[in-house]
Amino acid sequence: VSGMTYTLGSASSSALKFTSTSGTTLITTAGKNVGNVTFDGVGGYFQLQDAMTNSGIATTITLTNGTFDANGFNVTMGRFASTNSNTRTIKMGSGTWTTSGSANFWNLTTTTGLTFDAGTSTLIASSAGNFSGGSLTYYIVTFTGNGITILGNNVFNTLNVNTAGLTTGLK
C-alpha cells in the first residue's frame, strides 16, 4: 500500500524475486522503488497493478520463466533482461518503458522460447549501451542517450533517434 515502508539497502543490491507456477500473481508496488526484480515461475503469470519503478543504472528487471504483463502500466528500470531458452512471455502493453542503465540496457539476446508482444508501448532508452532487441518487432522506440548500439534485425513501427553516437546495422 502507499503508506508502507520499503527501504532499499541500495538500489543495485536489493532484490525481489517473484515465483509462481500457476494462476495470476498481481503486483502492486505503490510507487516504491523496488530495486532488482526477478520473475521466475514456470507457468506463472505476473501482472502489474500499478507502475513499477526500479530506478538506478545498475538495477535490472529479469524475466527467467513465466509471463510478465505490464498491463498498460509504465515500467521504469535501469535494465531489462530475458536471455535464456526458457518458456517466457513479455507483454509490454500500452505503457511507457524507460531504461536508464548502461551496458546491455535492453537484453533479449536469446529469444528461443520467448513470446513477445510490444502492444502499443513506448520504449525510451536514455543512456549509452546496447539495445539487444532479439530481432523482434517493437511499437515505438525512442533513443535519447549517446553511444547506443542497436543489435539484431529488429523492426520498429516508429523509431525516434534524439541522440549522437548511434551505431546500427540498419540500412
Stockholm file with secondary structure:
# STOCKHOLM 1.0

chainA/1-171         VSGMTYTLGSASSSALKFTSTSGTTLITTAGKNVGNVTFDGVGGYFQLQDAMTNSGIATTITLTNGTFDANGFNVTMGRFASTNSNTRTIKMGSGTWTTSGSANFWNLTTTTGLTFDAGTSTLIASSAGNFSGGSLTYYIVTFTGNGITILGNNVFNTLNVNTAGLTTGLK
#=GR chainA/1-171 SS CTTCCCCCSCTTTCEEEECCSSSEEEECCTTCBCCEEEEEEEEEEEEESSCEEECSTTCEEEEEEEEEECTTCCEEESEEECCSSSCEEEECTTSEEEECCSSEEEECCCCTTEEEECTTCEEEECSSEEEECTTCEEEEEEECSSSEEEESCCEEEEEEECCSSCBCCCC
#=GC SS_cons         CTTCCCCCSCTTTCEEEECCSSSEEEECCTTCBCCEEEEEEEEEEEEESSCEEECSTTCEEEEEEEEEECTTCCEEESEEECCSSSCEEEECTTSEEEECCSSEEEECCCCTTEEEECTTCEEEECSSEEEECTTCEEEEEEECSSSEEEESCCEEEEEEECCSSCBCCCC
//
